[in-house]
Amino acid sequence: MNTKPLVVIAALALLAGCSSNGGQEDEPSGEPTVEEAAPPEVVAGAPIAFELEAPEGFVLADGEDRPDPLAANQVSQVFNLDGASPGNQILVTSYSLDAALAAPGFDGVLPVVMEYDVARGFEADPVQYRHAIVHRMGGVHRYLEIDLGGTPAKEYNHYFGQDTHLVQITCRWTDDFDAVMAGCESLEAGFPAPEGWQAGAA
């Protein structure tokens, strides 16, 4: 029996995550054409300030923040799908953690993500987490079904990082799955990797 872990290649085709009841979403595939941005500066004790452009069809929401960040020392960028109903959005959060990750890649990031999910009231069974690669950087993929003020929503969360820095990308949709996935694929395909971050540590 092949026990090789499933790897989610986020920059090419975001494989569907499983909900707690086993549900799945089919995803479009494609290779968005993007230009890589210059590597951002990494400063100890501060979140990395990623300079990101809004994917096509999305607009940056000035002043909007992630409502439930993993850590207090963070900087978030929220991109809303232009003209769509609320909840179709991409959230990118850069964290500076108090303690360093055990290692880059899935094994080092997973314990931090599981603790975060439990704190938010979600079940955190190891089988609900998948390996992910975001633009050559290994990490964790988690699918969730959430409530946005009475409106059901679904989301993919991708986590990756190194040392005391962690990035969380949330691809969230209520009724426009295809547009959100296209935006996420575009953003992640050209996500600027910091200098020295280990590539492919899934």
Summary of the structure (lengths in Angstrom):
residues: 202
radius of gyration: 15.6
end to end distance: 20.8
largest distance: 50.0
contacts: 623
relative contact order: 0.26
helix: 15%
strand: 30%
